[in-house]
Amino acid sequence: MEFSDFPLEIVYLIADSLELDSEISALSRTTRRLYNSLDSYLYQHNVRRYNSCALEWAALHGRASVTHKLLKAGAPPFATVYENMQPIWRLLMGTWMQMLSR
């Protein structure tokens, strides 16, 4: 049996043992099936283990799709992660700055 054919319950157990988001992301990119199964799990993992710190990153970089996935995974929209500005406002400011630079 190939790893890509493992039951999803086992794949989730393996993903649970991984510490870093980057490790789960790498695992999810090995096959389309694993990506479809682990994509939402990756965002839930960030919310649970890292207090949604990816939300601030996504907002700073204008990544609306990542922001949407994190909010769907349970990230609090008005949380302040590192600095005083809430991530949702960073996203709006980042989008506005991108529009100005065009």
C-alpha distances in whole Angstrom, upper triangle without the diagonal:
4,7,8,6,7,10,14,15,13,13,17,17,16,19,21,21,22,26,27,26,26,22,21,23,21,17,18,19,16,15,17,15,15,19,20,19,20,23,25,24,25,28,28,27,30,33,32,31,34,36,36,37,35,37,40,38,37,41,43,41,41,38,38,35,33,36,36,32,33,36,34,32,35,37,40,42,45,44,45,43,44,48,50,49,47,44,44,48,46,44,47,49,46,46,50,50,48,50,53,52,51
4,5,5,7,11,13,15,13,12,16,16,15,17,20,20,20,24,24,24,22,19,18,19,17,14,15,16,12,12,14,13,13,16,18,16,17,20,23,22,22,26,26,25,28,30,30,29,31,34,33,34,32,35,37,35,34,38,39,37,38,34,35,32,30,34,33,30,31,34,32,30,33,34,38,40,43,41,43,40,42,45,47,46,44,41,42,45,43,41,44,46,43,43,47,47,44,47,50,48,48
4,5,5,9,10,12,10,9,12,13,11,13,16,16,16,20,20,20,19,16,15,16,14,11,12,13,10,10,13,11,10,14,15,14,14,17,20,18,19,22,23,22,24,27,26,26,28,30,30,30,28,31,34,32,31,35,36,34,35,31,32,29,27,31,30,27,28,31,29,26,30,31,35,36,39,38,39,36,38,41,44,43,40,37,38,42,40,38,41,43,40,40,44,44,42,44,47,46,45
4,6,9,9,12,11,9,12,14,12,13,17,17,17,21,21,20,19,16,14,15,13,10,10,11,8,7,9,8,7,11,12,11,12,15,18,17,18,21,22,21,24,26,26,26,28,30,29,30,27,30,33,31,30,33,35,32,33,29,30,27,25,28,28,24,26,29,26,25,28,30,33,35,38,37,38,36,37,40,43,42,39,36,37,40,38,36,39,41,38,38,42,42,40,42,45,43,43
4,6,9,11,10,10,13,14,14,15,18,19,19,23,23,22,22,19,17,18,17,14,13,15,12,10,12,9,10,13,14,12,14,17,19,18,20,23,23,23,26,28,27,28,30,32,31,32,30,32,35,33,32,36,38,36,36,32,33,29,28,31,30,26,28,30,28,26,29,31,35,36,40,39,40,38,40,43,45,44,41,38,39,42,41,39,42,44,41,41,45,45,43,45,48,47,46
4,6,8,7,7,10,11,11,13,15,16,17,21,22,21,21,18,16,18,17,13,13,15,13,12,14,11,10,14,14,12,13,17,19,17,18,22,22,21,24,26,25,25,28,30,29,31,29,31,34,33,32,35,37,35,36,32,33,29,28,30,29,26,27,29,27,25,28,30,33,35,38,37,39,36,38,42,44,43,40,37,38,42,40,38,41,43,41,41,45,45,43,45,48,47,47
4,5,6,7,9,10,11,13,15,16,18,21,22,21,22,19,17,18,18,15,14,17,15,14,15,11,11,14,14,11,13,16,17,16,18,21,20,20,23,25,24,24,27,29,28,30,29,30,34,33,32,35,37,36,36,32,32,29,27,29,28,25,26,28,25,23,26,28,32,34,37,36,38,36,38,41,43,42,39,36,37,41,40,38,41,43,41,41,44,45,43,45,48,48,47
4,5,5,6,9,10,10,12,14,15,19,20,18,19,17,14,16,16,13,12,15,14,13,13,10,8,12,11,8,9,13,14,12,14,17,16,16,20,21,20,21,24,26,25,27,25,27,30,29,28,31,34,32,32,29,29,25,24,26,25,21,22,24,21,19,22,24,28,30,33,32,34,32,35,38,40,39,36,33,33,37,36,34,37,39,37,37,41,42,40,42,45,44,44
4,5,5,6,9,10,11,13,15,18,19,19,20,18,15,17,18,15,14,18,17,16,17,13,12,15,14,10,11,15,15,12,15,18,16,16,20,21,19,20,23,25,24,27,26,27,31,30,29,32,35,34,34,30,30,27,25,27,26,22,23,25,22,19,22,24,28,30,33,32,34,32,34,38,40,39,36,33,34,38,37,35,38,40,39,39,42,43,42,44,47,46,46
4,5,5,6,9,10,11,13,16,18,18,19,16,14,17,17,13,14,17,15,15,17,14,12,15,15,12,12,16,17,14,16,19,18,17,20,22,20,20,23,25,25,27,26,28,31,30,30,33,35,34,35,31,31,28,26,28,28,24,24,26,24,21,24,26,29,32,35,33,35,32,35,38,40,40,37,34,35,39,38,36,39,41,39,40,43,44,42,45,48,47,47
4,5,5,6,9,10,11,15,16,15,16,13,10,13,13,9,10,13,12,12,14,11,8,11,12,9,9,12,14,11,13,16,15,14,18,20,18,18,21,23,23,24,23,25,28,27,27,30,32,30,31,28,28,25,23,25,25,21,21,24,22,19,22,24,27,29,32,31,32,30,32,35,38,37,34,31,32,36,35,33,36,38,36,36,40,40,39,41,44,43,43
4,5,5,6,9,10,13,14,14,15,13,10,13,14,11,11,14,14,15,15,13,10,12,12,9,8,12,12,9,11,14,12,11,15,16,15,15,18,20,20,22,21,23,26,25,25,28,30,29,30,26,27,23,21,23,23,19,19,21,19,16,19,21,24,27,29,28,29,27,30,33,35,34,32,29,30,33,32,31,34,36,34,35,38,39,38,40,43,42,42
4,5,5,7,9,12,14,15,17,14,12,15,16,12,13,17,17,17,19,16,13,15,16,13,11,15,15,12,13,16,15,13,16,18,16,16,19,21,21,23,23,25,28,27,27,30,32,31,32,29,29,27,24,26,26,22,21,24,22,19,21,23,26,29,31,29,31,28,30,34,36,36,33,31,32,36,35,33,37,39,37,37,41,41,40,43,45,45,45
4,5,5,7,10,12,13,14,11,9,13,13,10,11,15,14,15,17,15,12,14,16,13,11,14,15,12,13,16,15,13,16,18,17,16,19,21,21,23,22,24,27,26,26,29,31,30,31,28,29,26,23,26,26,22,21,24,23,20,22,23,27,29,32,30,31,28,30,33,36,35,33,31,32,35,34,33,36,38,36,37,40,40,39,42,44,43,44
4,5,5,8,10,10,11,8,6,10,11,8,9,13,13,14,16,14,11,12,14,11,8,11,12,9,9,12,12,9,12,15,13,13,15,18,18,19,18,21,23,22,22,26,27,26,28,24,25,22,20,22,22,18,18,21,20,16,19,20,23,26,28,26,27,25,26,30,32,32,29,27,28,32,30,29,32,34,32,33,36,37,35,38,41,40,40
4,5,8,10,11,13,11,9,12,14,12,13,16,17,18,19,17,14,15,16,13,11,13,13,10,10,13,11,9,12,14,11,11,14,16,17,18,18,21,23,23,23,26,28,28,29,26,26,24,21,22,23,19,18,21,20,16,18,19,22,25,27,25,26,23,26,29,31,31,29,27,28,32,30,29,33,35,33,34,37,38,37,39,42,41,42
4,6,10,11,13,10,10,13,14,12,14,17,17,19,21,19,16,17,19,16,14,16,17,13,13,15,14,11,14,16,14,12,15,18,19,20,20,23,25,24,25,28,29,29,30,28,29,26,23,25,26,22,21,24,23,19,21,21,25,27,29,27,28,25,26,30,33,33,31,28,30,34,32,31,35,36,34,36,39,39,38,41,43,43,43
4,6,8,9,6,7,10,11,10,12,15,15,18,20,19,15,16,18,16,12,14,15,12,11,14,13,10,12,15,13,11,13,17,17,17,17,20,22,21,22,25,26,26,27,25,26,24,21,22,24,20,19,22,22,18,20,20,23,26,28,25,26,23,24,28,30,30,28,26,28,31,29,29,32,33,31,33,36,36,35,38,40,39,40
4,7,9,7,8,11,12,12,14,17,18,20,22,21,18,18,20,18,14,16,16,13,11,13,13,9,10,13,11,9,10,14,15,15,15,18,20,19,20,23,24,24,26,23,25,23,20,21,23,20,18,21,21,18,19,19,22,24,25,23,23,19,21,24,27,27,26,24,26,29,27,27,30,31,29,31,34,34,33,37,38,38,39
4,5,5,7,9,10,11,13,15,16,19,21,21,17,16,19,17,14,14,15,12,10,12,12,9,9,12,12,9,9,13,13,12,12,16,17,15,17,20,20,20,22,20,22,21,17,19,21,18,16,19,20,17,18,17,20,22,24,21,21,18,19,22,25,25,24,21,24,26,24,24,28,28,26,28,31,31,30,33,35,34,35
4,5,5,6,9,10,10,12,15,17,18,18,15,13,16,15,11,11,12,10,6,8,10,7,7,10,11,9,9,12,11,11,9,13,15,13,14,17,18,18,19,17,19,17,13,15,17,14,13,16,17,14,16,15,18,20,22,20,20,17,18,21,24,24,22,19,21,24,22,21,25,26,23,25,28,28,27,30,32,31,32
4,5,5,6,9,10,11,13,16,17,18,15,13,16,16,12,12,14,12,9,11,13,11,10,14,15,13,12,16,14,13,11,15,16,14,15,18,19,17,20,17,19,18,14,17,19,16,15,19,19,17,19,18,22,23,25,22,22,19,20,23,26,25,24,21,23,26,23,22,26,27,24,25,29,28,27,30,32,31,31
4,5,5,6,9,10,11,14,16,17,13,13,16,15,11,12,14,12,10,13,14,11,12,15,16,14,14,17,17,16,15,18,20,18,18,22,22,21,23,20,22,20,17,20,21,18,17,21,21,18,21,20,24,25,27,25,25,22,23,26,29,29,27,24,26,29,27,26,29,30,28,29,32,32,30,33,36,34,35
4,5,5,6,9,10,13,14,14,10,10,13,11,8,9,11,9,6,10,11,9,10,14,14,13,14,17,15,16,14,17,19,18,18,21,22,21,22,19,21,18,15,18,19,15,15,19,18,15,18,18,22,23,26,24,25,22,23,26,29,28,26,23,25,28,26,25,28,30,27,28,32,31,30,33,35,34,35
4,5,5,6,9,11,12,13,10,8,11,11,8,8,11,10,7,10,12,11,11,15,16,15,15,18,16,16,13,16,18,16,15,19,20,18,20,17,18,16,13,16,17,14,14,18,18,15,18,18,22,23,25,24,24,22,23,26,29,27,25,22,24,26,24,23,26,27,25,25,29,29,27,30,32,31,31
4,5,5,7,10,12,13,10,9,13,13,10,11,14,13,10,13,16,14,14,18,19,17,18,21,19,19,16,19,21,19,18,22,23,21,22,19,21,19,16,20,21,18,18,22,21,19,22,22,25,26,29,27,28,25,26,29,32,30,29,25,27,30,27,26,29,30,27,28,32,31,29,32,34,33,33
4,5,6,8,11,11,7,8,11,11,8,10,13,12,10,14,15,14,15,18,19,18,19,22,20,20,18,21,23,21,21,25,26,24,25,22,23,20,18,21,22,18,19,22,21,19,22,22,26,27,30,28,29,26,28,31,34,33,31,27,29,32,30,28,31,33,30,30,34,34,32,35,37,36,36
4,6,7,8,8,5,4,8,8,6,7,10,10,9,12,14,13,14,17,18,18,19,21,19,20,17,20,22,20,19,23,24,22,23,19,21,17,16,19,19,15,17,20,19,17,20,21,24,25,28,27,28,26,27,30,33,31,29,26,27,30,28,26,29,31,28,28,32,32,30,32,35,34,34
4,6,7,9,7,6,9,10,9,9,13,13,11,14,17,16,17,20,21,21,21,24,21,21,18,21,23,21,20,23,24,22,23,19,21,18,16,20,20,17,18,22,21,19,23,23,27,27,30,29,30,27,29,31,34,32,30,27,28,30,28,26,29,31,28,28,31,31,29,31,34,33,32
4,7,9,7,7,11,11,11,12,16,15,14,17,19,18,20,23,23,23,24,26,24,25,22,24,27,24,23,27,28,25,26,23,24,21,20,23,23,20,22,25,24,22,26,26,30,31,34,32,33,31,32,35,37,36,34,30,31,34,32,30,33,35,31,32,35,35,32,35,38,36,36
4,5,5,6,9,10,10,12,15,15,15,18,20,19,21,24,25,25,26,28,26,26,23,26,28,26,24,28,29,27,27,24,25,21,20,24,23,20,22,25,23,22,26,27,30,31,34,33,35,32,34,37,39,37,35,31,32,35,33,31,34,35,32,32,36,36,33,35,38,37,36
4,5,5,6,9,10,10,14,15,15,17,19,19,21,23,24,25,26,28,25,26,23,25,27,25,23,27,28,26,26,22,23,19,19,22,21,18,21,23,21,20,24,25,29,29,33,32,34,32,34,36,38,36,34,30,30,33,32,29,32,34,31,30,34,34,32,34,37,36,35
4,5,5,6,9,10,13,13,14,17,18,19,21,23,23,24,25,27,25,27,24,25,28,27,25,28,30,28,28,24,24,20,20,23,22,18,21,23,21,20,23,25,29,30,33,32,34,32,34,37,39,37,35,31,31,35,33,31,33,36,33,32,36,37,34,36,39,38,37
4,5,5,6,8,11,11,11,14,15,15,18,20,20,21,22,24,22,24,21,23,26,24,23,26,28,26,26,23,23,19,18,21,21,17,19,22,19,18,21,23,27,28,31,30,32,29,31,34,37,35,32,29,29,33,31,29,32,34,31,31,35,35,33,35,38,37,37
4,5,5,5,9,10,10,12,14,14,16,18,19,20,21,23,20,21,18,20,23,21,20,23,25,23,23,19,19,16,15,18,17,14,16,19,17,16,20,21,24,25,28,28,29,27,29,32,34,32,30,26,26,30,28,25,28,31,28,27,31,32,29,31,35,34,33
4,6,6,8,10,11,13,14,15,17,19,20,21,22,23,21,23,20,21,24,23,21,24,26,24,24,20,19,16,15,18,17,13,16,18,16,15,19,20,24,25,28,28,30,28,30,33,35,33,30,26,26,30,29,26,29,31,29,28,32,32,30,32,35,35,34
4,6,7,7,10,12,12,13,16,17,18,19,21,22,20,22,20,21,24,23,22,25,27,26,25,21,21,18,17,19,18,14,16,18,15,14,18,20,23,24,28,27,29,28,30,33,35,33,30,27,27,30,30,27,30,32,30,30,34,34,32,34,38,37,37
4,6,5,6,9,10,10,12,14,15,16,17,19,17,19,16,18,21,20,19,22,24,23,23,19,20,16,14,17,16,12,14,16,14,12,16,17,21,22,26,25,26,24,27,30,32,30,27,24,25,28,27,25,28,30,28,28,32,32,30,33,36,35,35
4,5,5,7,9,10,11,13,15,16,16,18,15,17,14,15,19,17,16,19,21,20,19,16,16,12,11,13,13,9,11,14,12,10,14,15,19,20,23,22,24,22,25,27,29,27,25,21,22,25,24,21,24,27,24,24,28,29,27,29,32,31,31
4,5,5,6,9,10,11,12,14,15,16,13,16,13,14,18,17,15,18,21,20,20,16,15,12,11,12,11,7,9,11,9,7,11,12,16,17,21,20,22,21,24,26,28,26,23,20,20,23,23,20,23,26,24,24,28,29,27,29,32,32,32
4,5,5,6,9,10,10,12,13,15,13,15,14,15,19,18,17,20,22,22,22,18,18,15,13,15,14,10,10,13,11,8,11,13,17,18,22,20,22,21,23,26,28,27,24,21,22,25,24,23,26,28,26,26,30,31,30,32,35,35,35
4,5,5,6,9,10,11,11,13,11,13,11,13,16,15,14,17,19,19,19,16,16,14,11,13,13,10,9,13,12,9,12,12,16,18,21,19,21,18,21,24,26,25,22,19,20,23,22,20,24,26,24,24,28,28,27,30,32,32,32
4,5,5,6,9,10,10,11,8,10,8,10,13,13,12,15,17,17,17,14,14,12,9,10,10,7,5,9,9,6,9,9,13,14,17,16,17,16,18,21,23,21,19,16,16,20,19,17,21,23,21,22,25,26,25,27,30,30,30
4,5,5,6,9,10,10,9,12,11,12,15,15,15,17,20,20,20,17,17,15,12,12,12,9,7,9,9,5,7,8,12,14,17,16,18,16,19,22,24,23,19,17,18,22,21,20,23,25,24,24,28,29,28,30,33,33,34
4,5,5,6,8,9,9,11,10,12,15,15,15,18,20,20,21,18,19,17,14,14,15,12,10,12,12,9,10,10,14,16,19,17,18,16,18,22,24,23,20,18,20,23,22,21,25,26,25,26,29,30,29,32,34,34,35
4,6,5,5,7,5,7,7,9,12,12,12,15,17,17,18,16,16,15,12,12,13,11,8,11,12,9,10,9,12,14,16,14,15,12,15,18,20,20,17,15,17,20,19,18,21,23,22,23,26,27,26,29,31,31,32
4,6,6,5,4,8,8,9,12,13,13,15,17,18,19,17,17,16,12,12,13,11,7,9,10,7,7,6,9,11,13,11,13,11,15,17,19,18,16,14,15,19,18,18,21,23,22,23,26,27,27,29,31,32,33
4,6,6,7,10,11,12,15,16,17,19,21,22,22,20,20,19,16,15,16,14,11,12,13,9,9,9,11,15,16,14,15,14,16,20,21,21,18,17,19,22,22,21,24,26,25,27,30,30,30,33,35,35,37
4,6,8,9,11,13,15,15,17,19,20,21,23,21,21,21,17,17,18,16,13,15,16,12,12,11,14,17,18,15,16,13,15,19,21,21,19,18,20,23,22,22,25,27,26,27,30,31,31,33,35,35,37
4,5,6,8,10,11,12,14,16,17,18,20,18,19,19,15,15,17,15,12,14,16,13,12,10,12,15,16,13,13,10,12,15,18,18,16,15,17,20,19,19,23,23,22,24,27,27,28,30,32,32,34
4,6,8,9,10,12,14,15,16,18,19,18,18,19,15,14,16,15,11,12,14,12,10,8,9,12,12,9,10,8,11,14,15,16,13,12,15,18,17,18,21,22,21,23,26,26,27,30,31,32,33
4,5,6,8,9,10,12,14,15,16,14,15,15,11,10,12,11,7,9,12,9,9,6,8,10,11,8,10,8,11,13,15,14,12,10,12,15,14,14,18,19,18,20,23,23,24,26,28,28,30
4,5,6,7,9,10,11,13,15,14,15,15,12,11,14,13,10,12,15,13,12,9,11,12,12,9,9,6,8,11,14,13,11,9,12,15,13,14,17,18,17,19,22,22,22,25,27,26,28
4,5,5,6,8,10,10,12,10,12,12,8,8,11,10,8,11,13,12,12,9,12,12,13,12,12,9,11,13,16,14,13,10,12,14,12,12,16,17,15,17,20,20,20,23,25,24,26
4,5,5,6,9,10,10,9,10,11,8,6,9,9,6,8,11,11,11,7,9,8,10,9,10,8,11,12,14,12,10,6,8,11,10,9,13,14,13,15,17,18,18,21,23,23,25
4,5,5,6,9,10,10,11,13,10,9,12,13,10,12,15,15,14,10,11,10,10,9,8,7,8,9,11,9,8,5,8,10,7,8,12,12,11,14,16,16,17,20,21,21,23
4,5,5,6,9,8,11,12,9,9,13,13,11,13,16,16,16,13,14,13,14,13,12,10,10,12,14,12,11,8,11,12,9,9,13,13,11,13,16,16,16,19,20,20,22
4,6,5,6,5,7,8,6,6,9,10,9,11,14,14,15,12,14,12,14,13,13,12,13,14,16,13,12,8,9,11,9,7,11,12,10,11,14,14,14,17,19,19,20
4,5,5,6,7,10,9,7,10,12,11,12,15,16,16,13,13,11,12,12,12,11,12,12,14,11,9,6,6,8,5,4,8,8,7,9,12,12,12,15,17,17,19
4,6,8,10,13,11,10,14,15,14,15,18,19,19,16,16,14,14,14,13,12,12,11,13,10,10,8,9,9,6,6,9,8,6,9,11,11,11,14,15,15,18
4,6,9,11,10,10,13,15,14,16,19,19,20,17,18,16,17,17,16,15,15,15,17,14,14,11,12,12,9,7,10,10,7,9,12,11,10,13,15,14,16
4,6,9,9,9,11,13,14,15,17,18,19,17,17,15,16,17,17,16,17,17,18,15,14,10,10,11,8,5,8,8,5,6,9,9,8,11,13,13,14
4,6,5,6,9,10,11,12,14,16,17,15,16,14,16,17,17,17,18,18,20,17,15,11,11,13,11,8,10,12,9,9,13,13,11,14,17,16,17
4,5,5,6,9,10,10,12,14,15,14,15,13,15,16,17,17,19,20,20,17,15,11,10,12,11,7,9,12,10,9,12,14,12,14,17,18,18
4,5,5,6,9,10,11,12,15,14,16,14,17,18,19,19,21,22,23,20,17,14,13,15,14,11,13,16,14,12,16,17,16,17,20,20,20
4,5,5,6,9,10,10,13,11,14,13,16,16,17,16,18,19,21,18,16,12,12,15,13,11,14,16,14,14,17,18,17,19,22,22,22
4,6,5,6,9,10,11,9,11,9,12,13,14,14,16,17,18,15,13,9,8,12,11,8,11,14,12,12,16,17,16,18,21,21,22
4,5,5,6,9,10,9,11,10,13,14,17,17,19,21,21,18,15,12,10,14,14,11,13,16,15,14,17,19,18,20,23,23,24
4,5,5,6,9,9,12,12,15,15,18,17,20,22,23,20,17,14,13,17,16,14,16,19,18,17,21,22,21,23,26,26,26
4,5,5,6,6,9,9,12,12,14,14,17,19,20,18,14,11,11,15,15,13,16,18,17,17,21,22,21,23,26,26,27
4,5,5,5,7,7,10,11,14,14,17,19,19,17,13,11,10,14,14,13,15,18,17,17,20,22,22,23,26,27,28
4,5,7,10,10,14,14,17,18,21,23,23,21,17,15,14,17,18,16,18,21,20,20,23,25,24,26,29,29,30
4,6,9,11,14,14,17,16,20,22,23,21,18,15,15,19,19,17,20,23,22,22,25,27,26,28,31,31,32
4,6,9,12,11,15,15,18,20,21,19,16,14,14,18,18,17,19,22,22,22,25,27,27,28,31,32,33
4,6,9,8,11,11,15,16,17,16,12,10,11,15,15,14,17,19,19,20,23,24,24,26,28,29,30
4,6,5,9,10,14,15,15,14,10,10,10,13,14,14,16,18,19,20,22,24,24,26,28,29,31
4,6,9,11,14,15,14,12,8,7,6,10,11,11,12,15,16,16,18,20,21,23,25,26,28
4,7,9,12,12,11,9,6,7,6,8,11,11,13,14,16,17,19,20,22,23,25,26,28
4,6,10,10,10,9,6,7,8,10,11,13,15,16,17,19,21,22,23,25,26,28,30
4,6,6,6,6,5,7,9,10,10,13,15,15,16,19,20,21,22,25,25,26,29
4,6,8,9,7,8,11,12,11,14,16,16,17,19,21,21,23,25,26,27,29
4,7,8,9,9,13,13,12,14,17,16,16,20,21,21,22,25,26,26,29
4,6,8,9,13,12,11,14,16,15,15,19,20,19,21,24,24,24,27
4,6,9,12,11,10,14,15,14,16,19,19,19,22,24,24,25,28
4,6,8,7,7,10,11,10,12,15,15,16,18,20,20,22,25
4,6,6,7,9,10,11,12,15,16,17,19,20,21,23,25
4,5,5,6,9,10,10,12,14,15,16,18,20,21,23
4,5,5,6,9,10,11,13,14,16,17,19,20,22
4,5,5,6,8,10,10,12,14,15,16,18,20
4,5,5,6,8,10,10,12,14,15,16,19
4,5,5,6,8,10,11,12,14,15,17
4,5,5,6,9,10,11,12,14,16
4,5,5,6,9,10,10,12,15
4,5,5,6,9,10,11,13
4,5,5,6,9,10,11
4,5,5,6,9,10
4,5,5,6,9
4,5,5,7
4,6,6
4,6
4
